[in-house]
Amino acid sequence: MKKSGLFLLALFLITSLEAFAQHVTFPDDDINRGYVNRPYKRYEAETGKCLTNGNVLLPGFDQTTLQSEASNQVATQLTASGSYVKWINDEAADGLTIRFSLPDTITGVGTKGNVALYVNDQFVQTITLNSYWAWQYTLKSGGNYPDNIPSTTKFTRMSFDEMHVKLGTKIPAGATFKLVKTDNNTTPYTIDFVELEPVPDPVTFESIPDANKVRYDSSVELDVFIANNGGKTIYLPAGTYTEPNKIMIQTDNTKIIGAGMWYSEIYFTASSDDRGTYSYRGIQTDNNQVVVDGIYLNTVNNKRYYNNNSSFQVGKGFMGGLGTNSIIRNVWVEHFECGAWIANYNGKGANNLLIENSRFRNNYADGVNLSQGVQNGVVQHCSFRNNGDDDMASWSTGQLTVNNTFRYNTAENNWRASSLGFFGGQQNKGLNCVIIDPMEAGIRATCDFSGTGFSTTGYTEFRNISIYKGGVAAGTIGVTGDFFGNQQGAIHLNSSSYYNLTNIRLDSIDLYDSKNNGVFMGSGSYQIVNLQMSNINIQGTGQYGIYYSGTKGNGTFCNLSYANIGTLNTNSLPASFVFVENCNNTDVQGVVDQKFKVLSNGDTLTISGFINSAVSLYNTMGNRCFHSAICSNEIMIHNLKPGIYFVRMDNTDTSLKVLVR
């Protein structure tokens, strides 16, 4: 009986671990939203998703608590020596990323702590966590940018950071792995989640198909070597390279190719506390056909500005106009003022930039901002996390930004501003993105910043986007509200201070569990002009589905749906804002929606009258139910379920015919 009981207990524990410990999935992968081709799997330190003898912090949005900045507002604290968090690995992997929080010191330089990695209960290695780069502070009275100087008169943000380690051997699929606190102290080590991924083999010098290539040999500083070899393909072997200066690329066709983001690191060492060196970091160029590929960029910097003065910017990971046809690919950028701030300040052009398969995390301001004069830029298949200003943004500070696109990106745990923001510009787009746990807005299009404003040519578009737990209610600074204690909608539209909010189109957007209002529409000195909203699904709010705040101007809507609204679907529509239903907008070049209803189970849809177009079918939840390749005449979709559907296609003619039978 005793042996039988022990066997059953062991079987129960194994079964429980298997039930609780697998990687989490992202539902938007199925509808092709977000960074769906990410190489890593997520393992959360939450009840039901791990095994732990630590303290699981209960979820909550009180900004004075650590968990308010954690994924799903839940994390696990390891306080006693020997406390652990444990999972089962689903894919053989040797790339480990830990999102964690350790306390700061009274001087703002962070603390260190050790956790041990065990695989199948066998010790593998010790990993040192360091909160040096975390913890930013802002006056409770308002009025200052976040800095790294603690004070009882300030509130905190950015309480988490990340550490990534390439392991010597892969954790096998099916193996258990755990992180164990090994230090004998009572300091809480908080684990939010880990990510595991198989690290690709390093890129070698020999594998680069370019006769005009050269290998960096550390004979001089890297910035000097690059300057001396402009126009060549410069290979950066695996290793960490300390760099005391900003890297200036001043020759067209220069390419910097690392062994990979897990192998080749440039670490910028110039002090951001020194008036003479605060900006000596990052890669800058205005030249054409520049390529940076396969590198991790990090820096000794741990704040946004030198001396908390916005005139003294401490340096971006990437800056300049990047010329024409440049590429940033497979880079990992952390702890800069911004991950990338691209702008045509020198009049040398900023056209057709591609940024892809990259990670912009734990920076103190924007992730990527395509600013003044940038045209035709594409930022795709990227991860944004824990940034202290807009993750993805385009701001027309002077010259218009035109036709820039952020697509298939995932933004998480943004702790200031928004995850996706457009401030002026012409025909810029956010497409197929996922936004998770922003502390403030998820999407914003506002007129809060000076510049050239929004063009009347074409539309600024947000389409096929999911936002989870966006927005924030107004309240006490540092407890709720944005940095100034104000409310923000999960979608925040505001024609406030400088120009009209013109030609904004929002389509096929799902808002889940918004902390306050789903959509905020406000006006100040200017108007919202020609707003178009269609297929907006608002599920769960703290207050209204749509909230009008002194709104002025006009707009149209089609198919707005509400569920589990905290107060009412909307407050009173002001007479100063004309907002009417119109499901017949067909003025979008290249995109036409047709709405139709299926009454009987198993009906067939026939679509005809289109020319050289791909066809997609969506339900009212924004889920794509069908997609075809290029078609030219007629297509039939069989066995539909009853409901309302939308047909969307590119390059259609306006005589599209839909037949249901």
N, C-alpha and C positions, 0 to 999 in steps of 0.2 A: 504494500500500500504506500509506504514512504517513497519508494523508487517511482512508483506510478505517479504519485502526486508531484514529485520533483520534475518528472518528465513533462507532465501537463503544464506545470508552471513555466518550464523552459519553452515549451511549444507556444504558450500564450505570449511570452515576452517576444519571441521571434516573430510571431504573427503580428503582434502589436507594432513592432518596429517596421515590418514591411508595410503595414497599413498607414503608419504615420510619417514615414521618413523619405518618401520619394520626392523628386524634384517637382516644383510647381509648374503649372502650365499657364499660358496666357491666352484667354479666349479669343482675342482679336487676331491671333495667327490664322484662324480659320477664315477670316474675311479679308486677309491680306492687308492688315493695318499694323504699322509699327515696324521695328527692326526684326522682321520675321526670320531673316537668315542669320541671326546672331549665332555665334559658335558655342556659347556657354549655356549651361543649365543652372537654374536658381534653386537653392535649398534654404528655406526660411527657418529662422529660429523662433517658431511659434508653436503654440499648443496644437497638437494634431498633425504637425508637419516635421517634428523632430522628437527625439528623446532627450531629456535634460533633467538634471537635479538642481539646476539653477532657478532663479526667480524670473518668471515670465511677467513682464510688465503689462498691465491691463491697457487696452486701447483707450485713447482719448486725444482731444485736439487742444488741450490746454498747453499753450506754447512755453510754459515754464517747465514742462516735463520733457524728458528725452524722447519718449515714444511718440510725441507729436511730430517728430521729424523722421520716424522710422517707417519702413514700408508697412502698410496696413496698420500703422500706429501700434505695432507690437514688436517687442524685442526681448531678448533674454539676457539677464545679468548673471555673470559668474563672479561670485564674491569670495567664497571660501576656496582655499587651495584644494585642488582636486575636483572642483565643480566643472561640469562639461556640458556640451551640446553635441548631439550625435545624429548621423543620417546614414542611409544606404545610398551608395553611388549607382547611378543608372547608366553611365557611359564611361569607359576607360578614359582618364583625363589626368594631365599633369600641370595644368594651369589653374591655380587657386587664387581667388579674390575674396577678401574678407571685408565686409562693411561693418564698422565697429565704432564704439565711442569709449574713450577714456577721459577722465577728468582733466581739466586744465590746471595750471598753477596760478598763483596770485600775480605772477609776472607775465603770464600769457605765452609761455614757451612750451606748454604741453607736458605730459607725462608719458613714460614708457611702461609697457607691461608685456610679459611673456605668456604665450600659450603654446602648448605642445600639440602637434598633429599626430594622431594615432590612426593606423589603418589595420582593420581586423584586430584591434587591441594591441598592436605592436607599434612601439614608438618609431616615428619617422624623422621628425626634426622639430626644433623650437623656432617659433616665429615671433619676432618682436613687433608689437604694435606701438604706435607713437602718435599722440594727439597734437603734435607740434603744429600741423597745418590746419587743424580744426578750430572751432570756437571763435566766432566773431561777435562783436559787441556794439550796441547802438544805444544812444541816450534815450531813456524813458521819456524825456521831455521832447524828443524828436529833434530833427534838424541836422543830424550828422550821418555820414556814411558809416557802414560797419568797419570796425578796426579790430586789432588783436589785443587791445589793452583792457583787461577786466576792471570792473568797477561796480559798486553797489548801486550806482545811479544809472546803470545800463542794463539792457536785457540781452539775451543771447540768441544767436542763430548758428547754423552750421556746426551742430554738436557731433556730427558723424564725419568720418573720413574712410579711406579704403587703403588696404595693403594688398598687393598682389605678388605672388611667389611662383616661380617655375620650379616644380618639384623634380628631384633627381630621377624618379621613376613614376610611372602612371599609377594612379589608384584604380584597381581593376573594377570593371562593371560587376555589380553585385556585392562588392566589399562594403563593410561599414567603415566610416571615418568619423572622427570626432576631434573637437578642439577642447583642450583641458587647460584650465588655469593652473599654472605651476608656481606662481609667486606666493610667498607666505605673507600676505597682507590682507586687509579688508577693503581694499579699493575695488569698486565694481568695474569689471570689464564687460561691456555691453556688446553683444553680437546681434546684429540685425539680420544678416543673411550671409551666405557664401555662394559663390558661383564657381563651377568647375567646367573646364573645357580642354579638349585635346589640343595641345600646342603644335602648330605645323612645324615641319623641319625648317631650319634656318635657310634663308636665301644665301647662296654662296657667290663669291666673286666670279667664279667660273661659269655659273649659271646665267649671268647677265648677258643677254645677246646684244652687246654694243661694243664695237671695236674701240670707240673713243671713251674708254673707262679707265679709272685709276682707283687704287685702294688707299684709304687713309691709313697712314703708318705712325701717327702720333709724334712725328718729328717736330711739328710745330702745333700751335693751338688750332683747333678745328676751324675756327672762323678764318684764320689766315690761310689754311690749306684750301678752303672752299674759294676764297678770293683769288688764290693763285691758280686755281683749276676751273675757272669759270667756263661754262659751255660744255663741260665734260660730265660724264656719269661718275659720280663719286660714291664709292662703296664704303659703308661704315660697318666694319666687322662687329661681331657680338662683343659686348663689353659696355661699361659705363664710362662716359667721357665727360669730365668736368670742364665747363666752359665759362670763363670769366666775362665774356663779352657777348653782345648781340651778334647774331650771324646775319651778315648782309650778302644777299645774292644780287650781283650787279651785271650778270651776263645772261643773255637769252640761252635757252636750251640746257641750263644747268639742272642736273638731276642728282638728288641725294637719296641713295637707296641703302637702307639698313638691312640687317639680317632678319628683321621682324620686330614687331612691337614688344615681344617677350625677350628679345635678345639684345638689341642695340638701344642704349639710353644716352640722351644728352641731358646732363644735369647742370643747370645754370647757377653759378655760385656767387655772383655779385650780390652784395648786400643791398636789400631794399630799405635799410635803415640809414644808408649813407647818401647824402645829398649828391655826391659825385657819381654814384653807381646805381642808383635805384632803378633805372630803366634798362640796365644792361642784360637783357634776356630776350629770348625768342628768336624767330626767323622772320626776316623782313625782305620783301622784294617788290619791285614794280615791273619786273621783266617778264618776257613772254615764254611760254612753253616750259615753265619751271615745274619740276616734279619732286615731291618729297613723299617717300614711301617706306613703310616698315620701320618706324622709329617710335620710341617712348620719350616724351619730353616732360621733364620735371624741373623744379627750381627750389632754391632755398627760401624763396619768398613765401610769406604766410599772411598776406593782407592785400587789400585792394589798392590803396594809395600810400605813397610816402607821406608821412606826417598827416595822414587823413585829409589830404588836400587834393581835390580832383585835378588840379593843374599838374600834379606830379604823379603821373601814371606809371606804375611799376613794370609794365611790359606785358604784351600778349604772347601767347604761344606762336601765333602767326599774325603778321600785319603787313600793310602795304596794299597795293592794288592787285598784285599777282598777275598783272599784264593780261595777255590773251592766251587762252587755251592751256592754262596751268592746271595741275592736278595735285591734290593732297589726298593720300590714300593710306589706309592701314596705319594710322598714327593714333597714339594715346597721349592725351594732353591733360595735365593736372597741375593745380596750384599756381596758375598764372592769374593775372588780373582778369583776362578773358582767354578763352581757348583760341579764338580767332576773331580779329576785327579787320575786315577787308574793306578798304575805302580808296577811292581814286582822288586822294588829296593832292597829288603831284601832277595831275593832268596827263598821266601816262597810260591810262586805260585800265579797266577792270572788267573783262569780258570773257564769258564762257568758262568760268572756273568750275571745276568738279571736285567736290569733297565727298569721299565715300568710305564705308567700312571702317569708321573711326570712332573713338571714344573721347568725349569731352566731359570730364568729370571733376568735381571738387575744385572748381575755379571760383574766384571771388566776385566775378561779375558775369558777363554774358558767356554762353557756350560758343556760339558762332553768330556774329552780326555781319550781314552783308549790307554795308552802309553806303555812304555817299558815292553815287555814280556807278555802282556795281550793276552789271547787266548780264542776264542769261546765266546766272550762277545756279548750280544744282548741288544740294546737300542731301545725300541719300544713304540709307542703310547705316545709320549712326546711332550710338547710345549717348544720351545726355543725362547726367545725374548730379544732384547736389551742387548745382551752380547758384551763385548769389545774385543773378539778374536774369534777364530773359535767356532761356536755353537757345532758342532759335529766333532770330530777329532780323528785320530789315528796316533801317531808319534812313530816310532821305534827309540827311543833315543839310545838304546844299543841293547838289545835283540829284535828280530823281534816280532812285533805284528802279530798275525795269526788268520784269519777267524773270525774277528769281524764284526758285522752287525748293522748298523743304519737303521731302517725301520719304515715306517708309522709315521714319525715325521713331524712337521711343525716348521719351523724356520723363524722368522720375525725380521726386523729392527736391524739386526746385524750391529754394527757401526765400526768394525775393522776386517780385515783379510777376513774370509769367513764364510759361514753357514755350509759347509761340506767339510772337507779337510783331505786328506791322505798324509802322509809324510814318505815314506818307508812302509815296511810291506809285508805281503803275504796273498793274497786272502781275503782282507778286502772288505766290500761291503756297499754301500749306496743304499737302495731300497725303492721305493714308498714314497719318501719324497716330500714335497713342501717347496719352499724357496721364501719368499716374501720380497721385499724392502731391500735387503742388500745394505749398502752404498758402499761396494767394491765388491769382487767376490761372486758369488753364490756357485760354486764348485771350488775347486782347488786341483790339484795333482802336487806337485812341489818338487824340490830337493834343496830348500833354506836352509834346516836345517841339521846339522850334524846327523849322526846315521848310521844304518846298511843298509839303502837304500831299494830299492824294490827287492823282490825275483823274480827269473825267474821261480818259480813254480806257476802255475795257474795265475789268473788275479786279479788285483784290479778292482772292478766293480762299476759303477754308472749306475743304471737302473731304469726306470719308475719314472722319476723325473721332476717336473715343477719348473722353475725359473722365477720369475717376477721382471723386472727392475734390473737385475743384472749387475755387471761391473761398470766401471767408467772411464771417459776420463782423460788423464794426464793434469796437469795444476798447478795453483798456490796452494801451500800447504794451506789447510784450506778453500779453495774455491771449488776446485775440485781435482780429483786424490785421491789416497789412502793416508795413513799417511805420505808418503814421496813424494806425488805429482805425483806418477807414475800411468799409466793406469792399469786396471785390466779387464779381460774378464769376462762375466757372467760365463763361464767355463774357468778356467785359468790353462793351462798346461805349465810347464816350467822346462826344464832340465838344471838347472842353475849352482849350485856351488859345489855339493858334490858327486853326483852319477848319473847314467843314470835313466831316467824316463822309467821304463820297464813294459811291459805287463799291460797297462791300457785299460780297455774296457768301452766304454760309449754307452748305448743302450736305445732307447725309451725315449729321453729327449726333452722336450719342453721349448724353451726360448722365453719369451714374453717381448717385449719393452726393450731390453737391452740398457743401457744408453750409451754404446760405442760399442765395438766389442762383438758379440755373443760368439765366441770361440777365445781365444788367445792361440797360440802355439809358444812358444819361446824356444831358447836354449842358454846356456852360454858355460861353459867348457865341458858339457856333452851332450849326445844325447837322443832323444826320440826313444825308441826301441819297435817295435811291438805294436804300438797304433792301436786300433780297434774302429771305430765309426760307428754306424748304427742307422737308424731311428731318426736322429737329426732334429727337426723341429724348425727353427729359424724364428720367426715372429716379425719383428720390431727391428731395431738397430739404434744407433746413427752413427755408421760408417760401418764396414764390418761385414758380417756374420761370416767368419773365417778370422783371421788375422795371418799371418806368420811373425815372428820376428827372423831372423837369425836361422831358424829352421833347425835342423840336425837330421838325423835318418831315420825311415821308419814307415809306417802305412798303414792301409786300411780303406776304407769307403764303406758304402752302404746306399742308400736312405737318402741323405741329402737334405732337402727342405728349401727354402728361400721365404720370403714374406716381403714387405715393408722395404727393406734394405736401410740404409741411404746413403751408397756410392756404393759399389759393393758387390756381393756375397762373393768374396775373393780378396785379393791382389795377387800379383805374387807369385807363388809357387817357393821357392828357389831350385836350383839344388841339394843342400845338403840334401834335404828331399824328399824321395820317398814315395808318397802318392797316392795309386792306388785304383780303385774301385774293390771290391771283395765281392760279395753277397753270397758266398758259404762257409763261415767259419763254420765249424761243430765241432770244437775242444773244445767247451765249455761243460764240463761235466754237464749233467742234463738239458741243455737248448739247443734247436734247433729251429731256425726260418726257415720257408719256405715261400717264397713270391709267391703270385699268383694273377692273375687278373680276375675279374668278369666283363664280357662284357654286359650281359643282365640282366634286372631287374627281380628279382624273382628266380635267379639261386640257385641251391642246391650244397653245398660243401660236399663231402664225403672224410673223412680222414681214412686211415687204415694203418696197419703195425706197431702199437705201442704196448708197453707192460706196463700195470699197470701205466698209466700216466694220470694226469689231463691235460686238453686241454683248451687253450685260443685262441681267435681270436681277432686281433687288426687291426684297420685301420691305414692309414699313419699319422694320427694326434696323434697316441698313445692311442686312446680310445679303451677300451676293449669292443667288440661287443658281445662276447659270452664267457661263461666259463662253463666247465663241471666238475663233480667230477671224481674220478679215473675211467678210462675206460681201456679196455684191447684189443680191436680188431678193432672196426669200429664205427664211429660217423658221423651223417649227420646234417648239418646246412642248414636250408631252408630259402627261401625268402630274399636272399642277394640283396643289391643294387649294381649297377655298381661301380667299383673302385678297388684299389689295397689293398690287405689284407696280414697279416702275421699270420701264425700258430705257436704257441709257446706251448711247453709242457715240462714236466719233465720226466726224465728216458726213453727217446725214444730210439729205435734202429735207425740206420742210413738208413734203407730201407723204411722210411716213404713215403707213397704215397698220393698224393692230386689229386682229380678228381673234376672238375667243370662241371655241365651240367644243 
